[in-house]
C-alpha cells in the first residue's frame, strides 16, 4: 500500500500552479463586477442566438405566407 505522506511532495508543484492560475483568474475577473460582466456576456450570446432563431422563423413564415397566397390565387 502507498504511504500517503509520500505523495505530499508530489502535490506541491501542482498545488502551487493551481493556486497561481486561480489567483490570476480572480484578479482578472475582479469579484462581483467580474461576475456581472461574465453574466452580461453570457446573456448577450444567448440573446444573439435567440435573435437569429427568430430571424429564421420570420423568413420561414414569409415563405409559407407566399405559398398560401399562391394557392389562394389559383383557386380564384
Beta strands, then each sheet from edge to edge (+ up, - down):
end
